[in-house]
Amino acid sequence: VCFYATVLFGLLYIQRPADSHEKKRAIIQSIAESKVAVGMTKVEVVYSWGSPGDINTTVVAGNRSEQWVYGSPIYGGNYVYFDNGIVTGLQN
């Protein structure tokens, strides 16, 4: 786990150079706990929850929104909402 966290921390420094050390640590902690949080990138969500079962996409006035679906909607799926590649909302 320590090696994984070190590698992930290095990737976050490349992907998020302007973010604070504390914010990067919070993202790593969320991923380690299999959680998704507002502000995460698509790659970080995949690190935390894996690939979604389905992706619904909407493009309006050049802005791309996506809904990632995890699990079955019938049996209580989880939904992650992205605007331009950043998590803006969660629903379960």
N, C-alpha and C positions, 0 to 999 in steps of 0.2 A: 504494500500500500504506500509506503514512503517513496519508493521509486516512482510509482504512478503519480503521486502528488507533485513530485519534483518536476517530472516531465510536463504535467499539466500546467504547473506554475510557469514554466518556461514558455509554453505555448501562449499563455495569457499575456505574458510580457510582449510577445511579438504581435498578437492580435489586438491588444488593448494597451498601447504604450502610454496613453494619457491617464489611465485609471490609477487610483491610489493602490498602495500595497494592501490596505485593509479590504478594499472592494474585491481585489483579486483573491484574497484569502477567503472572503465570504462566498465567492463563486465556487472555489474549490471545495469548501465545506458543504455547500448545497449539492454539488455533484457527488461527493463522498457519501452523502445521506440519501441519494437518489431523489433529490428534490429539484424542482424547476422554479425559477423566480423571475419576476418582471425585470427586464433589462438584460437577460441572458441572450446570447446569440444562438443561431440554429445549431452550430457545432457543439456548443456547450449543452444544449438540450439533448442532442444525440448522445453525448458522453454520459448524461445523467439517466435518460430513459430509453435510449436506443432509437432505432428508426420508427417512425409512426406507421400505423396500419393504413392510413389514408391521408391525403393532403388535398384540401380544397383551396383554390386560389381565386382571388378577385383583384383586378387591376382597374383603378379609377383615377383619372387625371394623372397618370404616370406613377401613382403610388401603388405598390404591390402589397396586398394583405393575404395572409395565409392562415388557415385553420388546420392544425395537425391533430389527427384523431388517434388516440391510444385506447386499445380495448374496444369492446363492443358497445355502441350506443344503447342497445337493448338492455345490457346488463351493467350499465353504469360506466360508460366510457369517460375518459379524461380528454380535455381539449386544451390546446395551447394556441394562442393567437399571436401572430407576428405582423408587424408593420415594418416594411423595408428591412427584414432580417433580424429584428429585435423583438423579444417577447414583450407584448403589451397587456396580455391578460391570460387568465387561466380559468377553466371551468371543469367541474366534475360532478 
